[in-house]
Amino acid sequence: MTMREKFLPVLSIVLAIVAIWYVAAVYLNAPFERDTAARAGTTITFSEIVPKTMFQERPVLPAPHQVIAEIWDTTVNKPITSKRSLVYHAWITLSATLVGFGIGTVLGILLAIGIVHNRAMDRSLMPWVIASQTIPILAIAPMIIVVLNAIGISGLLPKALISTYLSFFPIVVGMVKGLRSPEQIQLDLMHTYNASSAQTFWKLRWPASMPYLFTSLKVAIAISLVGAIVGELPTGAVAGLGARLLAGSYYGQTVQIWSALFMAAALAAVLVVIVGAAHTAVLKRMGARP
Amino acid sequence: MTSGFLYGAIAFWLAAWAINEWLVRIRTKDHTLQRIIRLAVPLLFGTSILVLWEGIVRGFNIPSVLLPPPSMIWTRLINSLPTLWADFRQTFLKSVITGYIMGCGLGFLVAIAIDRSPFLQKGLLPLGNFVSALPVVGVAPIMVMWFGFDWQSKVAVVVIMTFFPMLVNTVSGLAAASSMEKDLMRTYAASWFQTLIKLRLPAAWPFIFNALKINSTLALIGAIVAEFFGTPIVGMGFRISTEVGRMNVDMVWAEIAVAAVAGSAFYGIVALVERAVTFWHPSVRGGQTS
């Protein structure tokens, strides 16, 4: 597929969304302008309303350029250490995400190794791991934050724990599948080589599990970010993207909410792309042909 | 006295582990017995975790503010059934079910609508995949602003969260029928609609049910998290965040237990319907014995 064929449809859909967004912004913000005009005792024509809906202080739906201007203003024009800088808040959330993702990955891989090598663990643990995915885990988030706060642990760690908890399950499930992916014939070959179970693991199971691991990692990193953001909600946290969302919703700062949302989206996209790049690099090192 | 609980719990745990190790080694031709063993192992494991939890909490005298023992949570659950039922009705029956049906239905209809336009598919699919990786719960504050505090705003969040997985899965499901089968339909002079009903929709069911299962979890998470941003004085998310603030951790755990049961039951029902509808699929046919 050429670049043109690939990007033209996506680009036109994105442009359509932006256009719909502008129309919606005019439609949703117009009542406020009419009210203001009515209160002032004047009438206002439609052509006068339209430009005004684009630059409201607290619009119902901010126009795209307002959001982009806000993002530009809070990332480039503010020093990174400032509490008003979006980069600062993004970093707070990102650090919790990465710490939680790291712990979750290590724990998940270790548990998967245990499950693959021990029948009792497999039979007793695996159903619970699968069942736990049907549970709204994020509901536990506020409790972890507040309870850990109560015993004096606050800041990055509680949020990271929520991310750990969320990223842990996809990795266990993916890794168990991956470590079991070698076929019987390959395992038999290792057997004829008189390979120990450690050798079978490092030379066959581990390399075979890589595609599964990276697929899970992509899911896990995205959900880690969600965990970190939600983890910032319940304590009325002072910093982080979740805190920006919460503060924005308290004070009706819609532009601030949307810019935090866009930042979170960009962060998620970058993280997933990085994991994807690592995936390609590892597969290439292992000699997989694209 | 208190350490007695601890030793008792550890002894129970070890015994359960030993029984499980023994159970998984049993080989029998009897299918019913095999099934009972398959069920007993995870159940025993779950029970031993609960007993260990109870023993550790009592043995180390962990304050119930930090981690209440299961027995205390159970008492609380039984004593506050009316409250829990009201929360369940608000969050689950009103927000989750309505949003789930609307979101999944909308995703399905849009997928059918763009079925005949490869251009729209190529544009929407990458976007849908991209949105699935985003922290979509972040739109909750905006929805609360637009649709008010009551369940309508939660429905909106759930619709947005469930729409894209459904869209992406249905589109790829509709492409699942092989060209050979489609050619056969053409030789029958079947219309687009007939091909859709008789061939492509049945072939798409596994994908659609995959989305339905993913969405059953997402919907509950979306509704609960959206309640953190503002809600009338009822609802699971509201109860969790307020009771955490008042340090009634046992009530929080009771609410989480309800959420877990509701989430698992929801998922289970969808999975059961899936078995009935896609009875021909290898994963279902093979599921009985393997």
Boltz contact constraints between the chains, C-beta under 6 A:
constraints:
  - contact:
      token1: [A, 9]
      token2: [B, 119]
      max_distance: 6.0
  - contact:
      token1: [A, 9]
      token2: [B, 122]
      max_distance: 6.0
  - contact:
      token1: [A, 9]
      token2: [B, 123]
      max_distance: 6.0
  - contact:
      token1: [A, 10]
      token2: [B, 123]
      max_distance: 6.0
  - contact:
      token1: [A, 10]
      token2: [B, 126]
      max_distance: 6.0
  - contact:
      token1: [A, 13]
      token2: [B, 123]
      max_distance: 6.0
  - contact:
      token1: [A, 119]
      token2: [B, 24]
      max_distance: 6.0
  - contact:
      token1: [A, 120]
      token2: [B, 20]
      max_distance: 6.0
  - contact:
      token1: [A, 120]
      token2: [B, 21]
      max_distance: 6.0
  - contact:
      token1: [A, 120]
      token2: [B, 24]
      max_distance: 6.0
  - contact:
      token1: [A, 123]
      token2: [B, 24]
      max_distance: 6.0
  - contact:
      token1: [A, 123]
      token2: [B, 41]
      max_distance: 6.0
  - contact:
      token1: [A, 124]
      token2: [B, 20]
      max_distance: 6.0
  - contact:
      token1: [A, 124]
      token2: [B, 41]
      max_distance: 6.0
  - contact:
      token1: [A, 124]
      token2: [B, 42]
      max_distance: 6.0
  - contact:
      token1: [A, 124]
      token2: [B, 45]
      max_distance: 6.0
  - contact:
      token1: [A, 127]
      token2: [B, 42]
      max_distance: 6.0
  - contact:
      token1: [A, 131]
      token2: [B, 264]
      max_distance: 6.0
  - contact:
      token1: [A, 134]
      token2: [B, 217]
      max_distance: 6.0
  - contact:
      token1: [A, 134]
      token2: [B, 263]
      max_distance: 6.0
  - contact:
      token1: [A, 134]
      token2: [B, 264]
      max_distance: 6.0
  - contact:
      token1: [A, 134]
      token2: [B, 267]
      max_distance: 6.0
  - contact:
      token1: [A, 135]
      token2: [B, 260]
      max_distance: 6.0
  - contact:
      token1: [A, 135]
      token2: [B, 263]
      max_distance: 6.0
  - contact:
      token1: [A, 136]
      token2: [B, 220]
      max_distance: 6.0
  - contact:
      token1: [A, 136]
      token2: [B, 221]
      max_distance: 6.0
  - contact:
      token1: [A, 136]
      token2: [B, 224]
      max_distance: 6.0
  - contact:
      token1: [A, 136]
      token2: [B, 259]
      max_distance: 6.0
  - contact:
      token1: [A, 136]
      token2: [B, 263]
      max_distance: 6.0
  - contact:
      token1: [A, 138]
      token2: [B, 221]
      max_distance: 6.0
  - contact:
      token1: [A, 138]
      token2: [B, 225]
      max_distance: 6.0
  - contact:
      token1: [A, 139]
      token2: [B, 224]
      max_distance: 6.0
  - contact:
      token1: [A, 139]
      token2: [B, 240]
      max_distance: 6.0
  - contact:
      token1: [A, 139]
      token2: [B, 256]
      max_distance: 6.0
  - contact:
      token1: [A, 139]
      token2: [B, 259]
      max_distance: 6.0
  - contact:
      token1: [A, 140]
      token2: [B, 256]
      max_distance: 6.0
  - contact:
      token1: [A, 142]
      token2: [B, 240]
      max_distance: 6.0
  - contact:
      token1: [A, 142]
      token2: [B, 241]
      max_distance: 6.0
  - contact:
      token1: [A, 142]
      token2: [B, 244]
      max_distance: 6.0
  - contact:
      token1: [A, 143]
      token2: [B, 244]
      max_distance: 6.0
  - contact:
      token1: [A, 143]
      token2: [B, 252]
      max_distance: 6.0
  - contact:
      token1: [A, 146]
      token2: [B, 244]
      max_distance: 6.0
  - contact:
      token1: [A, 147]
      token2: [B, 66]
      max_distance: 6.0
  - contact:
      token1: [A, 222]
      token2: [B, 133]
      max_distance: 6.0
  - contact:
      token1: [A, 225]
      token2: [B, 135]
      max_distance: 6.0
  - contact:
      token1: [A, 226]
      token2: [B, 135]
      max_distance: 6.0
  - contact:
      token1: [A, 229]
      token2: [B, 135]
      max_distance: 6.0
  - contact:
      token1: [A, 230]
      token2: [B, 225]
      max_distance: 6.0
  - contact:
      token1: [A, 233]
      token2: [B, 228]
      max_distance: 6.0
  - contact:
      token1: [A, 234]
      token2: [B, 241]
      max_distance: 6.0
  - contact:
      token1: [A, 245]
      token2: [B, 138]
      max_distance: 6.0
  - contact:
      token1: [A, 245]
      token2: [B, 141]
      max_distance: 6.0
  - contact:
      token1: [A, 249]
      token2: [B, 141]
      max_distance: 6.0
  - contact:
      token1: [A, 249]
      token2: [B, 229]
      max_distance: 6.0
  - contact:
      token1: [A, 257]
      token2: [B, 141]
      max_distance: 6.0
  - contact:
      token1: [A, 257]
      token2: [B, 142]
      max_distance: 6.0
  - contact:
      token1: [A, 261]
      token2: [B, 138]
      max_distance: 6.0
  - contact:
      token1: [A, 264]
      token2: [B, 135]
      max_distance: 6.0
  - contact:
      token1: [A, 264]
      token2: [B, 138]
      max_distance: 6.0
  - contact:
      token1: [A, 265]
      token2: [B, 134]
      max_distance: 6.0
  - contact:
      token1: [A, 268]
      token2: [B, 133]
      max_distance: 6.0
  - contact:
      token1: [A, 268]
      token2: [B, 134]
      max_distance: 6.0
  - contact:
      token1: [A, 272]
      token2: [B, 133]
      max_distance: 6.0
